[in-house]
Amino acid sequence: MTTLGAVFRPQLPPERLRSVCEAADAAGLEQLWLWEDCFMEGGLSTAAAALAWTERLRVGVGLLPVPLRNVAVTAMEVASLHRMFPGRALVGVGHGVQDWMGQVGARAESPVTLLREYLVALRALLRGERITTDGRYVRLHDVALDWPPQQPEAGVLAGVTGPRSLRLSGEAADGTILTADTNPEGVRRARQLVEEGREAAGRHGSGSHRTVVYLLTATGPDADARLRAELAAEGWESVPDLGVAGDAGAVAEAVGRLAEAGADTVVLQPTGDEPDPEGFVRFVAEEVRPLVE
């Protein structure tokens, strides 16, 4: 069965998060995803709060920009979430928006090299390994977590877009997060590139590799206009079969197309001007979920 989630967009103030989390948990939403967009809200602080405010909800961070924090610090934070809230935290990492990384003096000359080194080190630390590495960007000497995650499924996802990065995700991550400008054909291409990476790394057939994709979604009386406006603002209006506006049936059909293309998890991303964030998560859980296989 396809897993269904929704996004709490950081265009909303942090103090709004609690009511959205509580609405999502009460409605039975499977996953709520958070973003660490500069310079809005911290991904790990909001994830910890969301997990503490809820009982069943799984909370994803998609994604943490790797140039912003030392990999050992990220490992400590992520491990803490996994131990305090077993089986409920999902964490993705990625290059980050390069303009934003430049603004804070953290832009890497080779983002792919940085992400590769980061993924290898982060996953090893979360497995409880003691590591020493002297890479171009990631340098650790005799580092191990005192409190690594207790559950084996504490994997790391990579939020990536380009062919090299998608292959890298297959080589070095446990799953891939695809942005909302990915249509069903884009999901198929991404999965092919990820599988090429897995095969190159000798990981083909060994364990699962989850594919998470965001779906820009608008519902309500002005849904079409809001969807068109956001697609235009992002420069995506020429991409076929992208986003969905309409009732639960129309949204479920769009989810089904992405799932058929290979998405394991579809995360409904409201437009930036969504007037009722609490109502949106209830809509996903109570109206769309029953229609999705």
C-alpha positions as CSV (number, residue, x, y, z in Angstrom):
1,M,0.0,0.0,0.0
2,T,1.2,3.5,-0.8
3,T,2.1,5.6,2.2
4,L,0.5,9.0,2.3
5,G,1.8,12.1,4.0
6,A,1.4,15.9,4.0
7,V,3.8,18.9,4.3
8,F,3.8,21.6,7.0
9,R,5.3,24.3,4.9
10,P,7.7,26.7,6.6
11,Q,5.9,29.7,5.2
12,L,3.7,29.2,8.2
13,P,5.0,30.5,11.5
14,P,6.5,27.9,13.9
15,E,3.9,28.5,16.5
16,R,1.3,27.2,14.1
17,L,3.0,23.8,14.0
18,R,1.4,22.3,17.1
19,S,-2.2,22.7,16.0
20,V,-1.4,21.1,12.6
21,C,0.4,18.2,14.3
22,E,-2.5,17.6,16.7
23,A,-5.0,17.7,13.8
24,A,-2.9,15.3,11.8
25,D,-2.4,12.9,14.7
26,A,-6.1,12.9,15.6
27,A,-7.1,12.3,12.0
28,G,-4.7,9.4,11.6
29,L,-2.4,10.9,9.1
30,E,0.6,8.6,8.4
31,Q,3.4,11.1,7.9
32,L,3.9,14.9,8.4
33,W,6.9,16.3,6.6
34,L,8.9,19.4,7.5
35,W,11.4,21.5,5.6
36,E,14.5,23.3,6.7
37,D,14.3,26.1,4.1
38,C,16.6,29.1,4.8
39,F,15.9,31.2,6.7
40,M,12.6,30.0,8.1
41,E,12.6,27.1,10.5
42,G,15.0,24.5,11.9
43,G,14.3,21.0,10.7
44,L,15.4,19.1,13.8
45,S,13.9,21.4,16.4
46,T,10.5,21.4,14.7
47,A,10.7,17.6,14.2
48,A,11.4,17.0,17.9
49,A,8.5,19.3,18.9
50,A,6.2,17.6,16.4
51,L,7.1,14.1,17.7
52,A,6.6,15.2,21.3
53,W,3.2,16.7,20.6
54,T,1.9,13.5,18.9
55,E,1.4,9.9,19.7
56,R,1.4,8.0,16.4
57,L,2.4,10.4,13.6
58,R,5.6,9.7,11.8
59,V,7.6,13.0,11.2
60,G,9.9,13.4,8.3
61,V,12.5,16.1,7.7
62,G,13.0,16.6,4.0
63,L,15.7,17.8,4.0
64,L,18.7,19.0,6.1
65,P,21.2,20.8,3.9
66,V,24.5,19.1,4.7
67,P,26.8,22.2,4.3
68,L,25.2,23.7,7.3
69,R,26.2,21.3,10.1
70,N,29.0,18.9,11.0
71,V,28.0,15.3,10.3
72,A,28.7,14.2,13.9
73,V,26.3,16.8,15.2
74,T,23.6,15.6,12.7
75,A,24.2,12.0,13.8
76,M,23.8,13.0,17.5
77,E,20.6,14.8,16.8
78,V,19.1,12.2,14.6
79,A,20.0,9.4,16.9
80,S,18.4,11.2,19.8
81,L,15.1,11.5,17.8
82,H,15.2,7.8,17.0
83,R,15.8,6.8,20.6
84,M,13.2,9.1,22.1
85,F,10.6,8.3,19.4
86,P,11.4,4.8,18.1
87,G,10.2,4.2,14.6
88,R,8.6,7.6,14.1
89,A,11.4,9.8,12.7
90,L,12.4,10.0,9.0
91,V,15.4,12.2,8.1
92,G,16.6,13.2,4.7
93,V,19.8,15.2,3.8
94,G,20.8,16.9,0.6
95,H,22.9,19.6,-1.1
96,G,20.7,22.5,0.0
97,V,19.9,25.4,-2.3
98,Q,23.2,26.6,-3.5
99,D,22.3,30.3,-3.4
100,W,21.3,29.9,0.3
101,M,24.5,28.0,1.0
102,G,26.5,30.9,-0.5
103,Q,24.6,33.4,1.7
104,V,26.0,31.7,4.8
105,G,29.5,31.0,3.5
106,A,28.9,27.3,3.3
107,R,28.8,26.6,-0.4
108,A,30.8,23.6,-1.4
109,E,32.9,23.5,-4.5
110,S,31.8,19.9,-5.1
111,P,28.3,19.4,-3.6
112,V,28.2,15.8,-4.8
113,T,31.5,14.9,-3.1
114,L,30.3,16.5,0.1
115,L,27.0,14.6,0.0
116,R,28.8,11.3,-0.7
117,E,31.2,11.7,2.2
118,Y,28.4,12.9,4.5
119,L,26.0,10.0,3.7
120,V,28.7,7.4,4.2
121,A,29.8,8.9,7.5
122,L,26.2,9.6,8.8
123,R,24.9,6.1,8.0
124,A,28.0,4.5,9.6
125,L,27.6,6.6,12.8
126,L,23.9,5.7,13.0
127,R,24.7,2.0,12.7
128,G,26.9,2.4,15.9
129,E,30.2,2.2,14.1
130,R,33.4,4.0,15.2
131,I,34.9,5.8,12.3
132,T,37.9,7.7,11.2
133,T,37.9,9.4,7.8
134,D,39.9,12.2,6.1
135,G,37.8,13.2,3.1
136,R,37.7,16.4,1.2
137,Y,34.9,17.8,3.4
138,V,34.2,15.2,6.1
139,R,37.0,14.6,8.6
140,L,36.4,12.5,11.7
141,H,38.9,10.9,14.0
142,D,37.8,8.0,16.2
143,V,34.2,9.1,16.4
144,A,31.3,6.9,17.6
145,L,27.9,7.7,19.1
146,D,27.4,6.8,22.7
147,W,23.7,6.5,22.0
148,P,23.1,5.2,18.5
149,P,19.6,4.3,17.4
150,Q,18.4,1.0,18.8
151,Q,16.3,0.1,15.8
152,P,17.9,-1.2,12.6
153,E,15.5,0.7,10.3
154,A,17.0,4.1,11.2
155,G,18.0,4.9,7.6
156,V,19.0,8.1,5.9
157,L,17.2,9.5,2.8
158,A,18.8,11.7,0.2
159,G,16.9,14.6,-1.3
160,V,18.3,14.9,-4.8
161,T,17.4,15.9,-8.3
162,G,20.2,15.6,-10.9
163,P,21.4,12.4,-12.5
164,R,24.7,12.2,-10.6
165,S,23.0,12.9,-7.3
166,L,20.3,10.3,-8.0
167,R,22.9,7.7,-8.7
168,L,24.7,8.7,-5.5
169,S,21.5,8.2,-3.6
170,G,21.3,4.7,-4.9
171,E,24.9,4.1,-3.9
172,A,24.9,5.6,-0.5
173,A,21.4,6.3,0.9
174,D,18.5,4.3,2.2
175,G,15.9,6.2,0.2
176,T,15.4,9.1,-2.1
177,I,13.2,12.2,-1.8
178,L,11.9,13.8,-5.0
179,T,10.7,17.4,-5.2
180,A,7.2,18.5,-6.3
181,D,8.4,19.2,-9.9
182,T,8.7,15.4,-10.5
183,N,5.8,14.0,-12.6
184,P,5.2,10.3,-13.0
185,E,7.7,10.0,-15.9
186,G,10.2,11.8,-13.7
187,V,9.7,9.3,-11.0
188,R,10.4,6.5,-13.5
189,R,13.6,8.2,-14.6
190,A,14.7,8.8,-11.1
191,R,14.2,5.2,-10.0
192,Q,16.2,4.0,-13.0
193,L,19.1,6.3,-12.0
194,V,18.9,5.2,-8.4
195,E,18.9,1.6,-9.4
196,E,22.0,2.2,-11.6
197,G,23.7,3.6,-8.5
198,R,22.6,0.6,-6.4
199,E,23.9,-1.8,-8.9
200,A,27.3,0.1,-9.3
201,A,27.7,-0.1,-5.5
202,G,26.7,-3.8,-5.3
203,R,23.6,-3.0,-3.4
204,H,21.1,-4.1,-6.0
205,G,18.7,-6.6,-4.5
206,S,20.0,-6.0,-0.9
207,G,17.3,-4.4,1.1
208,S,14.7,-1.8,0.0
209,H,15.3,1.7,-1.2
210,R,12.3,4.0,-0.5
211,T,11.1,6.6,-3.0
212,V,9.3,9.6,-1.5
213,V,7.8,12.2,-3.8
214,Y,6.0,15.5,-3.1
215,L,2.8,16.2,-4.9
216,L,1.7,19.8,-5.1
217,T,-2.0,19.7,-4.1
218,A,-4.8,22.2,-3.9
219,T,-8.4,21.6,-2.8
220,G,-11.4,23.7,-2.2
221,P,-13.4,26.2,-4.3
222,D,-10.4,28.1,-5.6
223,A,-8.1,25.1,-6.0
224,D,-7.4,25.4,-9.8
225,A,-6.4,29.0,-9.5
226,R,-4.1,28.5,-6.6
227,L,-2.4,25.5,-8.2
228,R,-1.9,27.4,-11.5
229,A,-0.5,30.4,-9.6
230,E,2.0,28.3,-7.7
231,L,3.1,26.3,-10.8
232,A,3.7,29.6,-12.6
233,A,5.6,31.1,-9.7
234,E,7.9,28.1,-9.6
235,G,8.3,28.1,-13.4
236,W,6.7,24.6,-13.6
237,E,3.6,25.4,-15.7
238,S,5.1,23.7,-18.8
239,V,5.7,20.4,-17.0
240,P,3.0,17.9,-18.0
241,D,0.9,16.0,-15.4
242,L,2.3,18.0,-12.5
243,G,0.3,18.8,-9.4
244,V,-3.4,18.3,-8.8
245,A,-6.4,20.4,-8.0
246,G,-9.7,19.1,-7.0
247,D,-11.6,16.8,-4.6
248,A,-10.4,13.7,-2.8
249,G,-11.1,11.5,-5.9
250,A,-8.9,13.7,-8.2
251,V,-6.1,13.8,-5.6
252,A,-6.2,10.0,-5.1
253,E,-5.9,9.4,-8.9
254,A,-2.8,11.7,-9.0
255,V,-1.3,9.8,-6.1
256,G,-2.1,6.5,-7.9
257,R,-0.2,7.7,-11.0
258,L,2.9,8.5,-9.0
259,A,2.6,5.2,-7.1
260,E,2.3,3.3,-10.4
261,A,5.5,5.0,-11.6
262,G,7.4,3.8,-8.5
263,A,6.7,6.1,-5.6
264,D,6.5,4.3,-2.3
265,T,5.4,7.4,-0.4
266,V,3.5,10.4,-1.8
267,V,3.5,13.5,0.3
268,L,0.8,16.0,-0.5
269,Q,2.3,19.5,-0.6
270,P,-0.2,22.3,-0.1
271,T,0.2,25.5,-2.0
272,G,2.0,28.3,-0.1
273,D,-1.3,30.1,0.3
274,E,-3.3,27.2,1.6
275,P,-6.0,28.9,3.8
276,D,-6.6,26.0,6.2
277,P,-3.5,23.9,7.1
278,E,-5.3,21.9,9.8
279,G,-8.1,21.2,7.4
280,F,-5.6,20.1,4.7
281,V,-4.1,17.4,6.9
282,R,-7.5,16.2,7.8
283,F,-8.5,16.1,4.1
284,V,-5.4,14.0,3.4
285,A,-6.1,11.5,6.2
286,E,-9.8,11.3,6.2
287,E,-10.8,11.8,2.6
288,V,-7.8,10.9,0.3
289,R,-6.3,8.0,2.3
290,P,-9.4,5.7,2.0
291,L,-9.2,6.1,-1.8
292,V,-5.5,5.2,-2.1
293,E,-4.4,1.6,-2.4
